[in-house]
Amino acid sequence: MRTASPVLAGKFRDIVARIGAAFREQREIDAKRALQRYRHLLERPHEAPRLNGIISVCSEEDTFVNAHGVDPRERATGHTTFERA
């Protein structure tokens, strides 16, 4: 079996190293472009309202009262009422 000469092996390693460096450099360029393009998505909003703060404002009584001001929990279970619109 014939082996490659040290000179050819060195040239091959050099070519592979250059190709690898070119790939790394291109990935770095692509990453910088992506950061520039999508920077607005990565920034934190300045004053976004918290969901917990919004939910805590509503009380349980406010959510159960209907448009007529009647709490359905207080309505008798056996009596059904129909109102005209």
N, C-alpha and C positions, 0 to 999 in steps of 0.2 A: 504494500500500500504506500502510495506516494504522499508525502506531507508538503504543505505549502511552505514557501520560503518565508523567513522572518520579515522580509521587506514587504511581501504581499500581505501578510497577516497584519502588519502595522498599518498599511494603507487601508485595509478593510476596517480595522478598528477606528481609524481616523474618520472614515466616511460614516460609519455608524454613529460615532460620537457627534459629528456635525448634524446628522439627521435628527438625532435626539435633541440637540440644542435648539434646532429650528422648530421642532414640535413644542418644546417647552416655551420658547419665545412666543409662538403663535397662540398657545393657550393663555399666556399672560396678557397678550393684546386683546384676545376675546373676552377675558374676564374683566379687564378695564372697561371695554365697550359696554358690556352687560351692566356693570355698576353705574356707568354714566346714564345708560338708557333707563334703568329701573330704580334710580336713586330715590325718586319720589315714593316708591313703594316701601323702601327700607327705612325712611325717616319716621320718627315717632310723631304722632299727631300732637299738636301743642296742647289743646284743651279738649280732649274727647270726653264726653260724659260717660261715667261708669254705669254699667247696667244695674249694679246693685243699688246705686243711688237713686236711679229712676224707679225701681221696683219698690224700694222702701217708702217712697212718697205716697203710694197708693195704700189705703188701708183696706182691711177686709170688708168693712161696712160699705165703702164706696163701690166695691166691685159687685156686690150682691143686690144693690138697689137698682130697680129697672127704671125705665123712662118715666113712669108715673109716680115714682117715689115710693113704691111698695117693695118691701123686702120679701121675696118669695119664701124665705125660711119661716116667716111668721104666719104665712097663709095656712089655713086649716087644710089638713090632708084630704078630708072627705068631700070638701066643697070645691067644685070647679066653677070658675067665673069666666064669662065671656064678655068682652067689652067691644063696643063699636069703635071703629077707627075714625 
